[in-house]
Amino acid sequence: MPVERYLGRLCPYASDCPVYQGTLKIKGINFFIIKNVFCNRNYKGWKNCKRFELADNNREIPVTATPYKYK
């Protein structure tokens, strides 16, 4: 049986997200893991992302914000 790679819907902010686009690297964390834990999991993953929380509340997102922290 093939492994299902698609875990849900893509975050609505992914096209503007430097973490998802790979321009903001998170030291020591694999890009594939970030995308599958936060970005591709529908609301279940999105609600745990600090960048999503800020964007969804129409708040300014610091340039260095990651899914784990605001700064």
PETA-V207145 format. One record per pair of residues at least 24 apart in sequence whose C-alpha atoms are under 8 Angstrom apart, sorted by the first residue. I is the first residue (numbers start at 1). J is the second residue. D is the distance in whole Angstrom. If there is no record, write none. Layout:
i=I j=J d=D
i=I j=J d=D
//
This chain:
i=6 j=40 d=7
i=7 j=36 d=7
i=7 j=40 d=6
i=7 j=41 d=5
i=7 j=42 d=8
i=8 j=40 d=5
i=8 j=41 d=4
i=8 j=42 d=5
i=9 j=40 d=5
i=9 j=41 d=6
i=9 j=42 d=5
i=10 j=39 d=6
i=10 j=40 d=5
i=10 j=41 d=7
i=10 j=42 d=6
i=11 j=39 d=5
i=11 j=40 d=6
i=11 j=41 d=8
i=11 j=42 d=7
i=11 j=43 d=8
i=11 j=46 d=7
i=13 j=52 d=7
i=13 j=55 d=8
i=14 j=39 d=7
i=19 j=66 d=7
i=24 j=64 d=8
i=26 j=66 d=8
i=38 j=67 d=7
//
